[in-house]
Amino acid sequence: MLETIKARRSIHTFKPEEVDTAILKEIFTYGSYAPTHYMKEPWNIKLYQAGGKKRLVDAIIESYQRIGMIKTDGEPKTLKMIDSMRQFLLAIPHHAVIYLEKEEDPVRMEEEYASVCAFIQNSQLAAWEYGVGMLWTITPYIHDPEFLEALGLDGERMKIAGVMQIGYPEKVPRDKGRTPIEEKMEIVGE
Ligand SMILES: Cc1cc2nc3c(=O)[nH]c(=O)nc-3n(C[C@H](O)[C@H](O)[C@H](O)COP(=O)(O)O)c2cc1C
């Protein structure tokens, strides 16, 4: 486990084969042992795979167009760009949208969001032990309420903590290392 913490990498390229749903459930079960204040277990998952990916990818492209990150001019160049984005996203075996219910109290909101982030990292580490790679993505569409609505979520009440791209790694990036912890740490002895 300690080795996994250092060995895990964010994966950007995946093999085409799917991960068995039973394995994904086990991975997210490990995720769910994250600390959770008041035992709220605030994480929720929408898992897109096989034919279901089209719904997510359509929603992503429509959101990018709404936000203005992709043009809606129907020009061949734009259509080509949309098509290559679509093919890129559809080639990723699984996408998991991880979301939580928003809290009105900002302190409670921080607590629940923190817990969901712990859930995500637990899941990434568990996945690594199964040979499964993930990429935690945060993109502008996760803040677009209409994108959430397109996924069947209440855009006002729900917050997306990340969209995880999931599959068996095609390539594992090199370890970029980390800053020595002493540079981030102050020991107050008295
Ligand atoms: C909250 C969060 C959001 C991230 N979003 C993206 C993203 O949108 N695209 C991406 O390529 N990587 C994203 N990453 C992954 C980081 O780029 C990656 O963790 C970092 O480069 C360190 O690499 P490692 O995870 O392989 O150690 C995200 C990571 C976190 C924690």
The ligand as a Gaussian input file, in Angstrom:
#p B3LYP/6-31G(d) Opt

LIG

0 1
 C       -8.451000      18.120000      -8.265000
 C       -7.596000      17.640000      -9.392000
 C       -7.941000      17.927000     -10.696000
 C       -7.163000      17.487000     -11.756000
 N       -7.551000      17.767000     -13.032000
 C       -6.817000      17.349000     -14.056000
 C       -7.234000      17.627000     -15.383000
 O       -8.286000      18.229000     -15.610000
 N       -6.464000      17.174000     -16.393000
 C       -5.299000      16.468000     -16.160000
 O       -4.619000      16.095000     -17.124000
 N       -4.890000      16.178000     -14.913000
 C       -5.620000      16.595000     -13.860000
 N       -5.228000      16.286000     -12.576000
 C       -4.077000      15.397000     -12.359000
 C       -2.799000      16.154000     -12.044000
 O       -2.347000      16.776000     -13.208000
 C       -1.773000      15.128000     -11.523000
 O       -2.233000      14.608000     -10.295000
 C       -0.383000      15.756000     -11.323000
 O        0.185000      16.081000     -12.562000
 C        0.575000      14.801000     -10.596000
 O        0.710000      13.609000     -11.329000
 P        0.427000      12.181000     -10.643000
 O       -1.026000      12.153000     -10.231000
 O        0.730000      11.190000     -11.734000
 O        1.356000      12.049000      -9.477000
 C       -5.991000      16.734000     -11.502000
 C       -5.637000      16.456000     -10.169000
 C       -6.432000      16.901000      -9.143000
 C       -6.036000      16.594000      -7.714000

